Amino acid sequence: MVRVLSLFAGLAMTASAFQSTMPHAHRARVVTSAGADEELKLRNIAIIAHVDHGKTTLVDAMLRNADVFRANEDQGERVMDSNDQERERGITILAKNAAIRYEGHKINIVDTPGHADFGGEVERIMNMVDGVLLVVDSVEGPKPQTRFVLRKALERGIKPMLVVNKIDRPSARPEYVVDKTFDLFCELGATDEQTDFDICYTSAINGLSGDEPDDLKESMHPLFDKILGLPAPPVTEASAKLPRQCLIANIDYDEFKGKLGIGRVTAGTLKVGEQVGYMKPGQDMRTGKVAELFVFDNLGRTNVDEVKAGEIAMIAGLEDIQIGDTIVSKEDPQPMEPIAVEEPTVRMTFSVNKSPMAGKDPKSSKLTSRVIRDRLMKELDRNVALRVEDDPESADTYIVSGRGQLHLTVLIETMRREGFELMIGAPTVIYKKGPNGEKLEPFEEVECTVPEEYVGSVVDILSRRKGSMLDMTVSGQEGTTTIKYILPTRGILGLRNAALTATRGTAVLDSIFHDYLPFAGEIEARDKGSLIAYEDGVVTPHGIQGAQDRGLMFVPPRIDVYKDMIIGIHQRPGDLKVNICKQKALTNMRASGSDNTVKLTPPIEMSLDSMVEYINEEEVVEVTPAFMRMAKKQGWDKKAKSSGRS
């Protein structure tokens, strides 16, 4: 069974996580001292796409067609998504490596996230590859994240190849998708060579690929053939004589080998046992000894004695190496400029749990501010898009900034599963000052696809959140409408729940960072208040029966609550305290068992993401390994801070 690593305990997790569990038969021979001809038979590619367009499923199909698995071995779906949260959420969060062999070539593959919040993973992976497979859904075409990942590839001068996936869908429109993708290339300033891209049509889930949408083969060989047409690493026989350069783009951890740096050797060679330098431009050089070297092979890694230019390597022995460092020659250090990662736009506070139930979860083991701080600082080694600051107003609170709400909630969920107790504040946006001192705030480009009957409701929601419409397109094939807006990031917070409620769960929302623009003005707060527990105690059916007439409940009977805990949504504006622990007065023997017949409405199940979206600046989410609760700050935590969320 594949060993699952804890999320963000290895944000730079690679396919090396599989090494200890993969059968030896899967680890094919790796050439350790390749000549010039072998080097030219190498391809380093990344799989990039909008979320849910089929990247990881495509990698699965490629691995199966490259005979990575035994004939009788069932590896399940989305083999590369080995992390618990990746499988639960159905998205890729961590960039991961694999390697296959085809027609005498070795193809290093990097599977990247598709969600905008994990764009930092995509940005730094571009340092390791020479070509990308741009996967686009055969019906949806290019989406917001497609634009983001393609722009990053084009800016690096990387040659893309278009893969039109899900071609088996009944409403597939490959010609439309190809035309729209070409238009996107032109909008992003692609060169003539980049716009002259190859196209492959695939149904990854069925293992089909072909040069034409109506001529698919029952294998991935047509796709492999086109991959071999992508550029090889730009190395020559003279590359080995140049000063060493290997830019670290990823970090992995091994419980026996320690920190492992991952990057492509651009020039020179790396050898086991030699002393090397590593540094960032403008910094002092540090030195260390290369203890072990690995290259990727299938879903595992293989020890080698030497890695030459062009190959992606994993280096052990340099304990304080960081993402963005270049491994250089001590005699002639020439560090490379790391790719710039876009700045965070959203922040949240992480603090020690101060609720009346703090420390009562038997699964909790990490409660103090020191262990929380150490864990957050360790996260910075791998999560390059994250920022952590001490809160000047509180010694046990830390301000954590990221690319979006999902970026931060994935970290919170990871820490919760590791045994941490935390108190989380509402997400707020990060403001900037313009050149003339004006207040600027982040804006997002939002794309919402909804059935036509809900267009009015969605437009009303987006407009009330200070959005400006860019485009509205009606799809005659599926009876849906796609609406594009520019919206303040403040308006994104809580938008998903509002849109899903207004459209009966049918809305599909995507967003991508647009730019910092002048402050858009106040955005109306949520229109309903919260139901608040009146006192500490155990929830009773009788208490819920009385409270559910006032709104929708979050809690079931027979669980512990405390004063000022949020137990539901009030049906009107403003908060309302209710006695949800109230016992029914007994007047006769018949009444004593009547609670068993009380009709209660099932409570709303709130996930961590839903809770973070729900709370405002006066509320917090209490997170423990076994429980998640929402509460008001007053009483046991009076330090309510101002936020950028209106």
C-alpha positions in Angstrom: 0.0 0.0 0.0 1.3 3.4 -1.0 2.7 5.3 2.0 0.9 8.6 2.4 2.9 11.6 3.5 1.3 14.3 5.6 0.3 17.3 3.5 2.6 20.3 3.8 4.9 18.2 6.0 6.3 17.9 2.5 4.8 20.6 0.3 7.6 19.9 -2.1 6.7 16.2 -2.0 7.9 14.2 -5.0 7.4 10.7 -6.3 10.3 9.7 -4.0 7.6 9.2 -1.4 6.7 6.0 -3.3 10.3 4.6 -3.3 10.0 2.6 -0.1 6.8 0.9 -1.2 7.3 0.3 -4.9 8.3 -3.3 -5.9 12.0 -3.6 -7.0 10.7 -4.7 -10.4 9.4 -1.2 -11.0 12.8 0.4 -10.6 14.2 0.2 -14.1 17.9 0.6 -14.8 19.2 4.2 -14.8 22.3 5.2 -16.8 24.7 6.9 -14.5 27.4 8.1 -16.9 25.5 8.9 -20.1 27.3 10.3 -23.1 26.2 13.1 -25.3 23.8 10.9 -27.3 22.1 9.7 -24.1 21.7 13.2 -22.9 19.9 14.2 -26.0 17.4 11.4 -25.4 16.1 13.1 -22.3 12.9 15.1 -22.0 11.9 17.2 -19.0 8.2 18.1 -19.2 5.6 19.5 -16.8 1.8 18.8 -17.0 -0.1 22.0 -16.5 -3.8 22.8 -16.7 -6.8 24.3 -15.1 -8.2 22.4 -12.1 -10.1 19.2 -13.1 -9.1 19.2 -16.7 -7.5 15.8 -16.2 -3.7 16.3 -15.6 -3.3 13.6 -13.0 -5.5 11.1 -14.9 -3.4 11.7 -18.0 -0.2 10.9 -16.0 -1.9 7.7 -14.8 -2.5 6.7 -18.4 1.0 7.5 -19.4 2.5 5.4 -16.5 0.3 2.4 -17.4 1.2 2.6 -21.1 4.9 2.8 -20.2 4.6 -0.5 -18.3 5.4 1.1 -14.9 3.0 -1.3 -13.2 2.8 -5.1 -13.4 0.0 -6.5 -15.5 -1.8 -7.9 -12.4 -1.2 -4.8 -10.3 -4.1 -2.5 -9.5 -2.8 0.9 -8.4 -6.2 2.6 -8.4 -6.9 6.0 -9.9 -4.8 9.2 -9.6 -1.7 7.4 -8.5 0.3 10.6 -8.3 -2.3 12.2 -5.9 -0.9 10.1 -3.0 -1.8 12.6 -0.3 -4.8 12.2 2.0 -6.2 15.7 1.2 -5.5 15.4 -2.5 -7.7 12.3 -2.7 -10.4 13.7 -0.4 -10.6 17.0 -2.3 -10.1 15.5 -5.7 -7.3 18.1 -6.6 -3.6 18.1 -6.9 -1.9 20.2 -4.2 1.8 19.1 -4.4 4.0 19.0 -7.5 5.3 15.5 -7.9 7.9 13.8 -10.1 7.9 10.6 -12.1 10.0 9.3 -15.0 9.2 6.8 -17.8 11.1 5.3 -20.7 9.9 5.2 -24.3 11.7 4.4 -27.5 15.1 4.7 -25.9 14.2 8.1 -24.3 13.8 9.0 -20.7 10.9 11.4 -20.0 11.0 13.2 -16.6 7.4 14.2 -15.8 6.3 16.8 -13.2 2.6 16.7 -12.3 1.6 20.2 -11.1 -1.5 21.6 -9.2 -4.3 23.1 -11.2 -5.8 25.3 -8.5 -4.8 29.0 -8.4 -4.0 28.9 -4.7 -1.2 26.5 -5.4 0.3 28.5 -8.2 3.6 28.8 -6.3 4.2 25.1 -7.0 3.7 25.7 -10.7 5.9 28.8 -10.9 9.0 27.2 -9.4 8.6 23.9 -11.4 9.2 25.9 -14.6 12.9 26.1 -13.6 13.2 22.3 -14.2 11.5 21.7 -17.5 12.0 22.5 -21.2 8.5 21.6 -22.4 5.0 21.5 -21.1 1.8 19.6 -21.9 -1.0 22.1 -21.6 -4.1 20.0 -20.9 -7.4 21.6 -21.8 -10.9 20.1 -21.4 -12.6 19.4 -24.8 -15.8 21.1 -23.8 -14.8 23.9 -21.4 -11.7 25.1 -23.3 -9.2 27.5 -21.6 -10.2 28.6 -18.1 -8.7 31.2 -15.7 -5.9 28.9 -14.4 -5.1 27.9 -17.9 -4.1 31.5 -18.6 -2.0 31.6 -15.4 0.0 28.4 -16.0 0.5 29.1 -19.7 1.7 32.6 -19.0 4.3 31.3 -16.6 5.5 28.8 -19.2 5.6 31.3 -22.1 7.5 33.8 -19.9 10.2 31.2 -19.4 10.5 30.5 -23.1 9.2 27.0 -22.7 7.8 25.1 -25.7 4.2 24.0 -25.0 2.2 21.2 -26.6 -1.6 21.2 -26.4 -3.4 18.1 -25.2 -7.2 18.3 -25.7 -8.4 15.9 -23.1 -11.8 14.3 -22.4 -12.4 14.0 -26.1 -14.9 11.3 -25.4 -17.4 13.7 -23.9 -20.7 13.8 -26.0 -20.5 17.6 -26.2 -16.8 17.8 -27.1 -15.9 20.7 -29.4 -12.2 20.2 -30.3 -12.1 22.8 -33.0 -13.5 25.5 -30.7 -11.0 24.6 -28.0 -8.0 24.7 -30.3 -9.1 28.1 -31.7 -9.6 29.5 -28.2 -6.3 28.2 -27.0 -4.5 29.7 -30.0 -6.2 33.0 -29.2 -4.9 32.7 -25.6 -1.4 32.1 -26.8 -1.6 35.3 -28.9 -3.0 37.3 -26.0 -0.2 36.2 -23.8 2.5 37.3 -26.3 3.7 33.9 -27.3 6.5 33.7 -29.9 6.0 32.4 -33.4 7.7 29.1 -32.3 5.5 28.8 -29.3 2.3 29.4 -31.2 3.3 26.6 -33.6 2.3 24.0 -31.1 1.6 20.3 -31.6 -1.8 19.0 -30.7 -2.8 15.6 -29.3 -6.3 14.5 -28.6 -6.8 12.2 -25.6 -9.3 10.4 -23.4 -7.0 9.9 -20.5 -9.5 8.0 -18.4 -9.9 5.4 -21.2 -6.2 5.4 -22.2 -6.9 6.7 -25.7 -4.8 9.2 -27.7 -4.4 10.3 -31.3 -3.4 13.0 -33.8 -7.1 13.6 -34.7 -10.2 13.7 -32.5 -11.9 11.0 -34.6 -8.8 8.8 -34.9 -7.8 7.6 -31.4 -5.6 4.7 -30.7 -6.0 2.5 -27.6 -2.7 3.6 -26.2 -0.7 6.7 -25.2 1.9 6.1 -27.9 0.7 8.9 -30.2 1.1 11.2 -27.2 4.6 9.8 -26.4 5.6 10.4 -30.0 4.6 14.0 -29.9 6.4 14.5 -26.5 9.6 13.4 -28.2 9.1 16.4 -30.5 9.4 18.8 -27.6 12.9 20.3 -26.9 15.6 18.3 -25.2 17.6 20.0 -22.5 19.9 22.6 -24.1 23.1 20.8 -23.3 26.2 19.9 -25.3 29.4 17.9 -24.6 31.0 21.1 -23.4 28.3 21.5 -20.7 30.2 19.2 -18.3 33.1 21.6 -18.4 31.2 24.7 -17.5 30.9 25.9 -13.9 28.4 23.8 -12.0 24.8 25.2 -11.8 21.8 23.4 -10.3 18.9 25.6 -9.2 16.9 24.0 -6.4 13.2 24.1 -7.3 11.8 21.7 -4.8 12.5 20.3 -1.3 11.7 16.8 0.0 12.3 15.1 3.3 13.4 11.6 4.2 13.4 10.4 7.7 16.8 8.7 7.2 18.5 11.1 4.8 17.1 14.4 6.0 16.5 17.3 3.6 16.7 16.6 -0.1 17.1 19.3 -2.7 15.5 18.7 -6.1 16.5 20.6 -9.2 17.8 20.3 -12.8 21.6 20.3 -13.4 21.9 23.1 -15.9 25.7 23.0 -16.3 28.6 21.0 -15.0 28.1 17.8 -13.1 27.2 16.6 -9.6 29.2 13.7 -8.0 28.7 11.9 -4.8 31.3 12.8 -2.2 32.4 16.1 -3.6 32.4 19.4 -1.8 30.0 22.0 -3.4 28.8 25.5 -2.7 25.2 26.7 -2.7 23.8 30.2 -2.5 21.3 32.7 -3.8 22.4 35.7 -5.9 23.9 38.4 -3.6 24.3 36.1 -0.6 27.4 34.5 0.9 28.2 31.0 -0.3 27.7 28.0 2.0 29.5 24.8 1.5 28.7 21.1 2.0 29.3 17.6 0.8 27.0 15.7 -1.5 26.2 12.5 0.5 23.9 10.8 -2.0 22.5 11.5 -5.5 19.2 10.2 -6.9 17.4 10.5 -10.3 13.8 9.7 -10.8 12.8 6.4 -12.4 9.1 5.4 -12.8 7.4 6.2 -9.5 10.6 5.9 -7.5 14.1 7.1 -7.2 17.4 5.4 -8.0 20.9 6.0 -6.5 23.5 7.3 -9.0 27.2 8.3 -8.6 27.0 11.2 -11.0 24.4 13.5 -12.6 25.3 15.4 -15.8 23.7 18.5 -17.2 20.1 18.2 -18.4 19.0 15.6 -15.8 16.7 16.3 -12.8 18.5 15.3 -9.6 17.7 14.8 -5.9 20.6 15.8 -3.6 21.2 14.6 0.0 23.7 15.9 2.5 23.1 19.7 2.3 21.0 20.1 5.4 20.3 23.9 5.2 19.7 24.1 1.5 16.6 26.0 0.4 14.3 26.5 -2.6 15.9 29.1 -4.8 19.5 28.2 -3.9 21.9 27.3 -6.7 24.4 24.5 -6.2 27.6 26.0 -7.6 31.3 25.4 -8.1 33.3 26.6 -5.1 36.0 28.0 -7.3 33.7 29.8 -9.7 30.3 30.4 -8.1 27.6 31.5 -10.6 24.2 31.4 -8.9 21.1 31.5 -11.0 18.2 33.9 -10.5 15.3 32.0 -9.0 11.9 32.5 -10.6 9.8 35.2 -8.9 6.8 33.8 -7.0 3.8 36.1 -6.9 3.1 37.7 -3.5 0.3 36.5 -1.1 -3.0 38.3 -1.2 -4.9 36.8 1.8 -3.9 36.5 5.5 -5.2 34.8 8.6 -4.2 34.6 12.2 -3.1 31.4 13.8 -3.0 31.4 17.6 -3.0 29.2 20.7 -6.5 27.7 21.4 -8.0 29.7 24.3 -11.5 28.3 24.3 -13.1 26.7 27.4 -12.5 23.3 25.8 -8.8 23.9 25.0 -6.7 20.9 25.7 -9.6 18.5 26.2 -9.3 16.7 22.9 -7.4 13.4 23.7 -5.9 13.4 20.3 -4.2 16.8 20.8 -0.5 16.8 21.4 0.7 20.2 20.2 -0.8 23.1 22.0 1.8 25.7 22.8 2.7 28.8 20.8 6.3 27.6 20.5 5.5 24.3 18.8 3.0 26.2 16.5 5.7 28.7 15.6 8.3 26.0 14.9 5.8 24.2 12.6 5.0 27.3 10.7 8.6 28.2 10.2 9.4 24.7 9.0 6.6 25.2 6.5 8.5 28.1 4.9 11.3 25.8 3.8 8.9 24.2 1.3 6.0 26.5 0.8 7.5 29.4 -1.1 4.2 31.2 -1.6 3.6 31.4 2.2 4.6 34.2 4.6 4.6 34.0 8.4 4.9 37.0 10.8 4.7 37.5 14.5 1.6 39.5 15.6 2.8 42.7 17.3 -0.3 42.7 19.5 -0.1 39.2 20.8 2.9 37.0 21.7 1.0 33.8 21.0 -0.5 34.8 17.6 1.0 34.5 14.1 -0.1 36.2 10.9 0.1 33.7 8.0 -0.3 35.0 4.5 -0.9 32.9 1.4 -2.2 32.9 -2.2 -5.8 32.4 -1.2 -8.2 30.9 1.3 -7.7 27.3 0.1 -3.9 27.7 0.3 -4.3 28.4 4.0 -7.1 26.0 4.9 -5.1 23.1 3.5 -2.2 24.0 5.8 -4.7 24.3 8.8 -6.1 20.9 8.0 -2.6 19.4 7.7 -1.7 20.8 11.1 -4.9 19.5 12.6 -4.1 16.0 11.5 -0.7 16.3 13.0 -2.1 16.9 16.4 -2.2 20.7 16.6 -4.8 22.8 18.4 -5.3 26.2 16.8 -7.5 29.2 16.9 -8.0 30.6 13.4 -9.2 34.2 12.6 -11.2 35.2 9.6 -9.4 35.6 6.3 -8.5 39.2 5.4 -7.0 40.7 2.3 -3.6 42.3 2.1 -3.7 46.0 1.1 -0.9 48.0 -0.6 -0.2 51.7 -1.1 -0.2 53.1 -4.7 2.5 55.4 -6.1 0.4 58.4 -5.0 -0.4 57.0 -1.5 -3.8 55.7 -2.6 -5.2 52.5 -1.0 -4.9 49.5 -3.3 -6.5 46.1 -2.9 -6.2 42.7 -4.8 -8.7 41.9 -7.4 -9.6 38.5 -8.9 -10.9 37.5 -12.3 -13.9 35.3 -11.6 -15.6 32.9 -14.0 -18.9 31.4 -13.0 -20.7 28.8 -15.1 -24.4 28.4 -14.2 -27.7 27.1 -15.6 -29.5 29.9 -17.5 -32.3 30.2 -14.9 -29.8 31.3 -12.2 -27.9 33.9 -14.1 -29.9 36.8 -12.6 -29.2 35.6 -9.0 -25.4 35.2 -9.7 -25.1 38.6 -11.4 -26.9 40.2 -8.4 -24.5 38.5 -5.9 -21.4 39.5 -7.9 -22.6 43.1 -8.4 -23.3 43.6 -4.7 -19.7 42.5 -4.0 -18.4 45.4 -6.2 -17.8 43.3 -9.2 -17.5 44.6 -12.8 -18.8 42.3 -15.6 -16.2 41.5 -18.4 -18.2 39.0 -20.5 -21.3 36.8 -20.6 -21.4 33.8 -23.0 -24.4 31.5 -23.5 -23.7 27.9 -24.4 -26.4 26.5 -26.5 -25.2 22.9 -26.1 -25.6 22.5 -22.4 -28.0 25.3 -21.5 -25.5 27.1 -19.4 -24.1 30.6 -19.2 -20.5 31.6 -18.4 -20.2 35.0 -16.6 -16.8 36.7 -16.2 -16.3 39.4 -13.6 -13.4 41.4 -12.1 -14.1 41.3 -8.3 -12.2 42.5 -5.2 -10.6 39.6 -3.4 -12.7 40.7 -0.4 -15.8 39.8 -2.4 -14.4 36.3 -3.1 -14.4 35.5 0.6 -17.6 33.7 1.2 -18.7 33.9 -2.4 -18.7 30.1 -3.1 -21.3 29.4 -0.4 -23.5 32.3 -1.5 -23.3 31.2 -5.2 -24.0 27.5 -4.4 -27.0 28.4 -2.2 -28.4 30.7 -4.9 -28.0 28.2 -7.7 -29.0 25.0 -5.7 -25.5 23.7 -5.9 -25.1 24.0 -9.6 -22.6 26.9 -9.9 -19.0 26.3 -11.0 -16.7 29.0 -9.8 -13.1 29.6 -10.8 -10.9 32.6 -10.0 -7.4 33.9 -10.6 -5.5 36.9 -9.3 -5.9 39.9 -11.6 -4.1 42.9 -10.1 -3.9 45.4 -7.3 -6.5 48.2 -8.1 -7.9 51.2 -6.1 -10.0 50.3 -3.1 -13.6 49.5 -4.3 -15.4 50.7 -1.3 -17.3 48.9 1.5 -18.9 45.6 0.7 -22.0 44.7 2.6 -21.6 42.2 5.4 -23.4 38.9 5.5 -27.1 39.5 5.8 -27.8 37.0 8.6 -26.4 36.8 12.1 -25.4 33.8 14.2 -27.2 31.7 16.9 -25.0 31.7 20.0 -24.9 29.3 22.9 -26.2 31.0 26.0 -24.2 28.8 28.5 -21.9 25.8 28.8 -23.5 22.4 28.7 -24.7 19.5 26.7 -27.0 20.1 23.7 -30.5 18.6 24.3 -33.2 17.7 21.8 -35.6 20.0 23.6 -33.1 22.9 23.3 -32.7 22.3 19.6 -36.4 22.1 19.1 -36.8 25.6 20.5 -33.7 27.0 18.7 -34.4 25.6 15.2 -37.5 27.9 14.9 -35.0 30.8 15.0 -32.7 29.6 12.2 -30.6 26.7 10.9 -28.5 24.6 13.3 -24.8 23.5 13.1 -24.9 21.2 16.1 -26.6 17.9 16.8 -28.0 16.8 20.2 -25.7 15.4 23.0 -22.5 17.2 22.2 -20.7 19.7 24.5 -21.0 23.4 23.8 -19.7 26.4 25.6 -20.9 30.0 26.1 -20.5 32.2 23.0 -20.0 29.2 20.7 -21.7 29.6 17.3 -24.4 26.9 17.0 -26.3 28.0 14.0 -27.4 30.7 11.5 -30.0 33.2 12.7 -32.8 33.7 10.3 -32.5 37.5 10.7 -29.7 40.1 10.9 -27.9 40.3 14.2 -26.8 37.6 16.6 -29.2 35.8 19.0 -28.2 33.9 22.2 -30.3 30.7 22.7 -30.4 28.1 25.5 -29.6 25.0 23.5 -28.9 23.0 26.6 -32.3 23.6 28.1 -33.9 20.5 29.8 -37.6 19.8 29.4 -39.6 20.1 32.6 -41.2 16.8 33.6 -44.8 17.0 34.7 -45.8 13.3 34.5 -44.4 9.9 33.6 -45.6 10.1 30.0 -43.7 13.3 29.4 -40.4 11.8 30.6 -39.9 9.8 27.4 -41.3 12.3 24.9 -37.9 13.6 23.8 -37.6 10.4 21.8 -40.4 11.6 19.4 -39.1 15.2 19.0 -38.8 16.0 15.3 -35.4 17.7 14.7 -34.1 19.2 11.4 -30.7 17.6 10.6 -27.9 20.1 11.3 -25.8 21.7 8.5 -22.5 19.9 8.2 -19.7 22.5 8.1 -16.3 21.7 6.8 -13.2 23.6 7.7 -13.5 25.6 4.4 -17.1 26.4 5.1 -16.3 27.6 8.6 -13.5 29.8 7.5 -15.8 31.3 4.8 -18.6 31.8 7.4 -16.9 33.7 10.2 -16.4 37.4 10.3 -13.8 39.6 12.1 -15.5 39.1 15.5 -15.5 35.3 15.2 -12.9 32.5 15.2 -12.7 28.8 14.3 -11.4 26.5 17.0 -9.5 23.6 15.3 -8.4 20.4 17.1 -7.6 16.9 15.8 -11.2 15.6 16.5 -13.3 18.8 16.6 -13.9 22.1 14.8 -16.0 24.8 16.3 -16.9 28.4 15.7 -17.2 31.0 18.4 -17.4 34.7 19.2 -14.2 36.3 20.4 -15.7 38.3 23.4 -15.4 36.8 26.8 -12.4 34.4 26.6 -10.7 36.3 23.8 -11.3 40.1 23.7 -8.5 40.9 21.3 -10.6 41.3 18.2 -8.5 42.8 15.5 -9.5 44.9 12.6 -9.5 43.2 9.3 -9.7 43.9 5.6 -12.9 41.9 5.3 -16.0 44.1 5.2 
